[in-house]
Amino acid sequence: MSQSTRFTSLMKPGRIGQMDIRNRIVMAPMCTSFASSQGYVTDRLTDYYEERARGGVGLVIVAAVCIDHPRGRTEHDQLGISRNEFVPGLLGLAEVLHKHGAKAAIQLHHGGRYSQSDVNDGFQPVAPSPIALMPGADVPKELTIEEIKTLVKLYGEAAARAKAAGFDGVEIHGAHGYLINEFLSRSANMRNDIYGGDLRNRARLLLGVIAAIREHVGADYPVWCRLNGSEFEIENGNSVEDNREIASMAEKAGVDAIHVTGHAGSLGVAFTKAPLVHTPGALLPLASGIKRSVKVPVIAVGRITLEAGEKAIHEGQADFVAMGRALIADPELPAKAASGNEKDIRHCIHCYTCVGQNFKRESLCCAINAAVGREKTFRLEASGHPSKVVVVGGGPAGMEAARLAALKGHRVTIYDKEPRLGGSLFFAAVARSDNELLTNYLSRQIKRLGVETILGKEMSPTELKAGNPEALIVASGGRYPALSIKGIDSRNVRGSKEMREMISGRLNDETAKKIAAWQRPLFQLGGPVMRRFLSPALIRSLTRFWMPIGRNVVVIGGDLVGCELAGFLAERGRKVTVLESTKKIAPELPLPMKWILLDHLGHVGVELLTLVKYEEITPGSVVVTTKDGQKQTIKAETVIIAAGIEPNPDFFRAVEGKFPQVYIAGDSGQSGLIRGAISSGADAALKIQ
């Protein structure tokens, strides 16, 4: 593998204690729920971690391995290390990681009051003080001093098992509100004994755990802890200075590194007001501050890009950079960066689908990487009998299907009636910049793989038959449902499809005529250019200065499409009201993304009205009956019908049975946002014989 000169600091070998690591990229511990319900290693879990080790990461930290299983677990399918029978499976996992040159560590974890009785086999959670995690949650049992000593012993024994299983080190989870963090934080620790009160007493459990681990594994075995650099928005939480002092105490107690993260208490706060996961590099200053307080290496985390990681290490802000979601999205990120192929990285689009699965107590998945959790299935081998494959539709489902089919060695052609690839993903990229990362990745990959792309042509079943394909994938997209509202044909009403075309520049003749009637010559003249050449980023810039949209806008439909449109228009100076007939806004979104979206809509002044009954659309307003039974007239020079896309299997039905292999993908078969499109496109490609 050739070495890229762009990321020399990131690719430089590093050291934690006596452990030499091939580069400075660490796989951050993220829960997967891939273990068995009894806490044992499964093939699925091993395959998942092996793929990241194979991809070139320096150190893999296996997440949240419970030291008191099942009492201290926080998910049903969480790894355990509290008994000797867990060791054989862990031994096999360590061997697999070592086979690919990565170092392997286990994160020792106890959920404390997060370990609710509905996931820990009915046990009452334990904590320093009997303070419930949130209203309605189990009230934890206050640990006695003898029980604390027992837990300290469990940590030490767990570390000994990790060492016996061949792992190169252990990380003590002392952050994110779990048991050790609960003792450290003034917000959760109200004790009056030797484990409560001042900072030294509150750190007594952490320091005791470090001592117990050292007693079991010796002085040379790498041991470090994950600590909060800040407790954002937590009433009576530890200060930044407190956390630096805790790190210094941990160093003096014998740890070999500090892994710096952050905690915000409330999950909603964590994803909105606290810059934990959606503000790039927001936690780097915390890592830098702790690095000034200790002499041992510091691991930074928190949506750190390759460029930011290179700069942080080069400038001495941190010694290692941990990546979680980035390596879920593309396990080969380190190898691609090292070889200078960073343009081929499938970058995380920060949709929080992976994080959202935890809240639903489901196993890990990724919206843009359908291989997550089924890595063995996706270890593609070239087909012994390459087929002629036609994909109808160049949206995300069609592009992913074409990419994987080409990787299997098939001869692939994509047809799309639009003048460029992307489908609904192109609009999504205009409305939300992170989505452009996926658009660019898929476009680049199908070009690199030699997929023939024929744009601006709508194929009929007869024309397809003439080409004699051996496999056909229908990914032609969904359709927009018709709504029955009095006045919906008024001149000030725009359809969802029409708005998408206008904003993304895919202007059909009917839309172009309407725009001309609005006397916006820039749109009329720019149409041919916009149809082909403007990127989502440039369109976002241009539409900040001119758009043929009134100052007061009503969006009818409160799902993702309507909300993204509302935010996009409000950012451009429009007063926007979103109307929704049900009680839920954007119900299809993962919870973290929904929190961020709602926070953003509030920030830009979008008004949300739910449980409304649509009465009438007039040339200058929308009349509704509110959930309280009151008639309300909302001013609107422009009304946008933003009902979401529904499946449209008509084309699939027209071609089904007329070709040797016919598969359906994307919104043609079932609406499912980006995750559904990518997953169904991948499944279709994998079925091709």
N, C-alpha and C positions, 0 to 999 in steps of 0.2 A: 504494500500500500504506500503510494507516494504521500509525502507529508505536505500539507498546505502551510504556506508561510503566513497566512492570514490569522491563524489562531495558535500561534506558537506558545503563548502562555497557557492556554487551555490544554494543549496537547503535551505539555511538559510533564514528566513523571513527578509524582508527589509522594509525601510520606505522612502517615498518621501513626505515631509511636514507632513500633518496629515493623509496620506494614508498609511495603512499597506498592504504589499504585501507578498504573501505566499512564494515566492522564488525570486531569483535574475535574472531570465530569463525574458526578455522583448521581446514581438513580435514587431520587428522593422516595422515602417510604410512603406509599399510598395503599390504602386498604383495597382488596380485590374481591373478597368473599369467594375465592376459588378453592379454599381448603374444604375438607369434609366437615359435616356438622359435628363430628367428634373431635375436630381440631387437627386432623392428620394432613400431611402433604398429599396432593392429588397430582395425576398426570397433567391436568389442566393448569394447575398452579406452576408446576415445573416448566411446562412448555412456555408459559407466559414470561417467566423470569429468564429462561434460557434465550429467548428471542432478544431480550435487551442485552444480555451478556455477549451474545454473538454480534450485536450491533456496535460493539466497541466501547461501551461505557467502562469507566475505570473501576468503580465500586458500586455494587448493588446492595442496597439496604432493604432486607425483607421486612415488610411492614407489620407492625403491631402484633407481635407474637406474645400471646398471653402467658404470663408467669403464674397465673392462678386460674387455670381453665377448668370449668366454664364460669366460675364465679365472677371473674374480672373481665369477661369478654364484652365487647360492645357490638358485635355482629354475630349472626348465627353461624356463619361458616368462617370462623377466625382460627388461624393457626394457634396451636398450643405448644408449650415447652415446659409444662409443670410436672411432667412425669417422664420416666426413662423410655417408655414405649413410644414417645414422640421422636426419639433420636434417630432411628433407622431412616425414616422418611426425610428428615432434615439432612442427614448424611448424604443421601442421594441427591438432594437439591444442591448442596454445596459442591458436590463433585461435578455436576452439570455446569455450574457457573464457572468453576475453575477450568473446565475443559476449554472454555472460550477466552481464557486469559483475564477474566474479571476477578476482582477480590469480592468476598461475600461477607456481609455482616447481618446480624439479627437485631431488630429493634425490640427491646424488652418493654412490655406494655402491661399496664393494669388500668382499666377504665374508670375506677373510682365511682363517682356518682353517675357517670355516663353509662355504667353497666346496669341497665334497667332489667327488672325481673322478667320481662317478656322476651329477652334474648339470652339471659344467663341461667336458664333452667329453673327460674322461680326464686332465686336467691335475692335477698334484700341487698341493694348496693351498699358499699361502705365508703366512708369519707372521713376527713378530719373532724367535720362538724355535721350535725343533722340538718343540712340545708339542701332542699330539693333543687335539682338542676333547673327546673322551670315549673310554673304552675301546672299542677296535674301530674307531674312526674313522681316517681317513688321517692319518699324521704329516706335518705341513706342512714345507715347505722353509724354512730360515732365510734370510731375504732378505739379500743383500749390500748394502753401501752404494751401489753403482752401481745395483742393482735398485731400491732405495728411491728414488733420484733419478729413475729412469725413471717410477716410479709417481707421484711428485710432479708430474712433467711431464704425465702422463695426466690428473690431476685438473684442472690448469690448462687443458688443451686441451678437456676435457669441459665446463668452465664456459663457455668461449668458444663452444662449439656450442650450449649452452643459450641463451646470449644471442642468437646468430644465429638460433635457432629462435623467438625472440620471447618467451621466458619472462622474467618480471619479476625473477627472482632465483634463487639456488641455495642449497640447504642441504647442508652437509658432514655426512655421517653419521659421527659420532665416538662412537657409543654402542652398546649392546646386544651387545658382544662381537665386533663386526666389526673389520676391519683396523686402523683408526685407534685404536679403543678397545683393541685388543690391545697396541698400542705404549704407550698411556697407562697401562694397568693393570699393577701389580706382579705380579699373578697370572699374566700371560701373557708378560711381557717380562723375560727373564733375560739380556739382552745386557750385554756389558761395554764396548761402544764408545760413540760419541757419541749413539746412539739408545737407550741403556739406562742403568740406574742411578738417578740422582736424578730428581725430577719434571720439572725443566727439560729434561733429556735425553730423557725418555720423551715429552714433549710436542713434541719437535723435529719429528716427522713432521707433526703437526697444524699447527704454526706454518709449516712449509715449504709445506704445501698451501694455507694461507690466502695466503701470499705469492705463490705461483705463480698462484693464481686472480686475485688483484688485478693481477698483471702482465698477465694475458690480458684482463680485463674492465674494468679501470680502477677508479678510487677511488669513483665514484658508483654503481656497480652493486650492488644489495643482495646481500650474502653473509652467511650466518649458519651456525651449527653446532648440531647436536644432540648434547648431552652428558649423561652420567649425573650425576644429583645424588647417587646412592648406588649402591654395589655391594653389594647385600644378600646376606648369607650366603656371600660369596665369600672363601675363605681367602686371606689376603695381598692382598686387593683394596684399592683406593684408599679412603681415608677421605672423609667428607663435606667435611672441610676441604681435602683434596687436590683434590676436584672443584671446589670454589669457586675455588681457586687456578688450576686449569686454565681455568675460565671467564674469570677475570680476565686471564690470559695471552692467551686468544683475543681478548678485547676490545682489548687493547693492540696485537695484531697486525692489527687492522682489521676484525673482524666487526661486523655491524650489529645482531645479536640473538643470544640464547642460547635454544635450545629444550631444556628440562630434562625428562629422563626418568629411568629407573632400570634397573638390570640385576642379575640374580640368578644368572648362571652356569647352574646346572642348571635345566632347564625345569620339572621337578617342584617344585623349591624356589620358582621364580618364581610358581607358581600356588597355593602352599600357605603356606609360612612367610613369604615376602616379599610385602608388600602392593602388588604391581605392578598387577594388573588387576582384582581382584575386591573390593578395599576402596575404596569411593567417596572420591575426593579424596585418597588416601594420599600422592600425590607432591607435592601443593601446598606443604607445608612446605619441600620441597627447592627448588622454584622460588622461594619467598619468600626462602630463605637465599641463593640465588645472586643474586637481585635486589638484595639488600643489598650484594653484592660487586661489582656492575657498574653502569654507568650506561646501557647500551644496553637496549632492550626485552627482556623475558623472556616466552617462550611456555611456558605450563604445560600438562600433559597428564596423563591417568590417571583415567578414569571420572569426569569432572567434569560434574555436572549443570548445567543452565541457572542454577538458583538459586545453586549454589556458584560458578559462573563469574562471575556478576554480583557476588557478594560479594567474590570474590578481586580482581577488577579495581577495584571501588569502593574497597577497602581498601588497594590498592597491593601486593598479594602477587604480581601478575603483570600483564602488559600485554595479553596475548592468551591465549586458551584454545583448545587443540587438541582436536578430537573425532574419533575414528576410528569405532568401532563404532556410535556414536549416529547418525552420518551414513550408515552402511551401512544401518541399520534404517530411517531416514527421511531421505532427501536434502532434504526440504523443511523440516527442523527449524528452520533459521535464519529462513526466511520466516514460518513459523507463529508462532515466538516474537516476531518483530518486529511482526506484525499482531495480536497478542493472542489467537491461536488455539492456544495451547499445549496445550489439552485435546485437540486433534486430532492431536497428535504420536504417531507409532507408536514408543514408547520401546523401546530395546534391552532384552532380558530377560536379558542376560549369561549366555547358554547356551554361549558360546564355540564355536559351530558354525563361525563364520568363521575363528577362530584355528586350530581343529582341522583345517581343510582344508589349512593350510600343512604340518602334520605328516604328512598323508597325501599331500602333493605333488599336490594337486588345486587347481583354480581356486576363487576366492573364491565363497562363497554365504552366504545369511543364512536362518536358520530362520524368521523372521517376515516377511521381505520377499522373496517369490519372484521379484521383478523383477531382483534383483542379477545382473548378467552377461547379462541379456537385456532391457535397458531399452527398446530400440526396440519390442519385441513388446508391452510393457506401456504404451505411449503410447496410452491408450484413446481411441477416438473413439465418439461416440454412434451406436448402431445405427440404420440407416435404416428398419428394420422392427422396432420393439420387440416382444418376445415376452412371453407370460405364462409365467413361470418359477416352478417349485415346487422347493424344496430340502427334502429329508427328512432331518432331523438338524441340531441346532443346536450342534454342537461346533465346534472350530476350523476344520475343513474346510468344514463347512456355512456358517459365518458368513463365511469368506473368500470362498467361492463366491458367496454372496448379495451381499456388498459389491461385488465386481467386476462381477457381472451388473447390479447397480443402477447402477454408474458408467457402464456401457455403455448405459444408458437402458431396460433391460428392467423389466417389472413383476414384482416378486419377492415370494414368500411363503415363509416358513420354517415348517415343522411340526416340533415336537419333543414326544416323549412325556413329557419331564420338565417340572417346573413352572418352570424357568428355563433360560436359555441357558448354554452353556459346555461341556456334556458332560464328557469326561474332563479337559478343561482347567481346569474349576472345581476338581476335586480337586487337580490339579497346582498351582493357585494357593494352595490351603490349605496344601499341604505345602511349597511354595517361593514366597515372597512375590513374587519378580520376575515370576513367571508371571501375577500379577494385572494387571500392566501391559498384557499382551496381551488378557486377558479384557475389561478395561475399554475398551480401544481398539476392539476389534471390536464390542462391544455398542453403544458410542456411535456408531460409523460406520453400522451398519445402521439404527439409529434415525434418525440425521440424514438418511440417504438415502431414508427412507420405506419401508423393507422391512416388509411386514406380518408380524408374528410371532404364531403361534398355538401356545401352549404347553399342556402337559398333555393332548395328544391324539396317540394313535398311529394313523397313517393306514394303511388297507389299500389294496392296489392298486385295488380296486373304487371306494373313495371318491375316490382320486386321479383315476381315469378320469372320474368324474362332474364333476370340476372342469375338465376339458378343457385341461390345460396344454400349451403348445407345446414346452416343454423341462423335463425332470425331472433333478435331480441327487440321487443317492442317497448320503447321507453319514450313514447311520444307525448307524455304529459297528461295532466288532468284537464278539467273544464271548470268554468266559473258558474256556480249555480245562479239561477234567475230568482230575484226577489220580487214579491208583489207588494209594492208600496204606492199609494196614490201620489202621482206626480213624478214617478221615477224616470219618466221620459223627458223631464224638463231640461232646458239647454244648459243649466248649471250643474248637471249631474255627470260625473265621470265614472266609468267602470274601473274595477281593479286592473283588468288587463290593459285598458287604455292608459291608466296611470303608470303602470310598469313600463309600457312601451315608451311613454313620453319621457319618464325619468331616465331610463336606461338607453334611450335613443333608438330603440328598435321600432321605428315609425312605420306602420303600414299605411296604405293609401287613405283609409278612412280617418285614421288619427291625424295624419298630415293635413287633411282638409279641415278638420276641426281646429287645428292649431293655426292654420292660415286664417280661419274665420275669427280667431281671437287676436289677429293682427300682431303676431309675434314673429316677424320675419327671421330673426336669428334661429328660431327653431325650424322654420320651414327650409331655410337655406342650409342649416347645419345638419338636417336629417340624413342626407346621403353620407356625410362624413361620420356622423355619430353612429350610424348603423354598423360601420365597420371598424373604425379606428380609435374611437375614444375609449379610454380605460375607465373603470369605475371610479378611480381616484380623481381623474380629470373631470368626469361628470359631476362628482361631488363638489368640486371646486367651482365649476361653471354655474351650477344651480344655486349657489349662494348669492349670485348677482342677478339672475333673471329666471323667472318661471311663470308660465301662463296660468297662475293659480290666484284666486282671490285672497284678500287679507284674512277673511274669516272662513274657516273650513270646518265642515262636519264630516267625520269619517264614520260610516255605518259598518260596524263589524269590529269586534274587540279581540279577534285572535291575533296571532303573530303578524300577519300581513298588515292588518289595520293599525296595530300599534307601531310597527316599524315605519309605516307611511306617516303616521301622526308625528312621531319623533323627528323624522327627516324634515317634514314641513315646518314644524315648530322651530327647529334649529335655524330655519331660513326665514324667520320673522313672521310666520303665520300664527294666528290665534286658532288653536285646534281643539275641537271637542270630539271625543270618541264615544259613540253610542253602541251599546250591546244589549240584546234582548234577554240574555241569560244573566246569571249572577257572577260569572267568572270571566276574568280578563286573561287572555293568553294561556288557557289551561293546558295547552300542548307542550309548553316549555318546561325544561328542568327547573326545579325550584330556585337554585342560585341565579340562573339567567333571568327568571321571572322577577326576582327581587331587584336585580340590577336594572332591568327594563323599566319597572314601575318607578324606581327611584329616579331614573333618567327622565321619564315622562313628567314626573312631578317637577323636576328641576327646570325643564324647558317650558313649563306652564300648560301642559296638555291636561284638559279636564276629562275625567272618565265618568260616564253615567251608565250604570248597569240596570238590568231588569226594566228596560223601557219598552213601551209599545209604540211602534211607528204609526203615526196618524197621516202625515202628509208632507210632501216636499213641495215647496213653493219656489218661485224664481229667486227669493232672497233669504229663505229660512228652511228649517226643518221643524215640524211640530210633532211632539211626542207626548205620551202620557207617562209620567214618572212612576217609580215603584210605590210612591205614596198616593197615586191616583190623581195627581195634579197635572193639568195641561201645561206644557212649557214650550215656548217658541224660541228656537236657537238661531241666531243670525248666521247666514251662510251664503257667501257669494259663490262658493264651490262646495258641492257635495260629492264625496267619493264613496262608491259602493265597494267595500273591501271584504266581501265575503270570501272565505278561504276556498282554495281549490278542492274539488271533489274528484274521486277516481273517474277515469274515462276509459273503459276497456273496449270501446267500440272497434278500434283498429285491430286489437288483438283478436277479437272474435271474428273479424273479417279474414284473418290470415291463419287462424288456428286450424291445424290439420292439413294445410296446403304446402307445408315444407317439412323436411325430415325432422327438424327440431325447432320449436317455437317457444320462447319464454317471454314473460312479462316482467317489467321492472319499473320502479319509480311511481309517480302519481297516476300512471295508466292503470295500475292495479290497486294501489293502496297509498293514501296520503300519509306521509310520515316525516316531514321536514327533511333536513339534510341526512340525518341518521338513517331514516327509512329509505331514502334514495340510494345512498352509498351501499347499504346492506343488501337491498334487493338487487342492485346492479351487480354486486359481487356474487351473490348467490346464482344469478342467471348465468354469469360467465363460467362459474365453477361446474355448472351442470353440462356444459357443452362437451360432447363426446369427441 
